[in-house]
Amino acid sequence: MTQPPHDEPTAASPEELREQVERTRHELGETVEALADKADVKARAQETAAQVKEQTAAKAAELTEQVKAKAAEAAHLVQEKLPDPVKAKAEQAQQLWHDQAPRPLRDNSAKLIAGGAALVVVCLLLRRKKGK
């Protein structure tokens, strides 16, 4: 027969021996379960992919908010620096747009205006760089 492990004393009674066997079975079951989890590469890859997807979505939302804030700030700066005649023309164009643009375009006008404002900012920055 084999000798008992050195870290556990020998069972003094059959009941103690049964408890030791049950404890050993339980520990062995946990070990097998842990090894099976580690061996399940597909499940681990899916968990990792889900975590990466969640982190990416959070970062995208954060960056979207930052871009919106910067765009609003840039639009405000551009609007402050525009000469009065240009502001008047812009207001006329806005009224004309509101009066004559098809409804689907008007409904998305905030996106179009933001894109136009970004285009104006880029043009002004490029013009400034060429002037230096």
Salt bridges, closest charged atoms under 4 A:
GLU8 OE1 - ARG23 NH2 3.97
GLU15 OE1 - ARG18 NH1 3.79
GLU22 OE1 - ARG25 NH1 3.96
GLU30 OE2 - HIS26 NE2 2.78
GLU62 OE2 - LYS59 NZ 3.74
GLU80 OE2 - HIS76 NE2 2.70
ASP107 OD2 - ARG103 NE 3.95
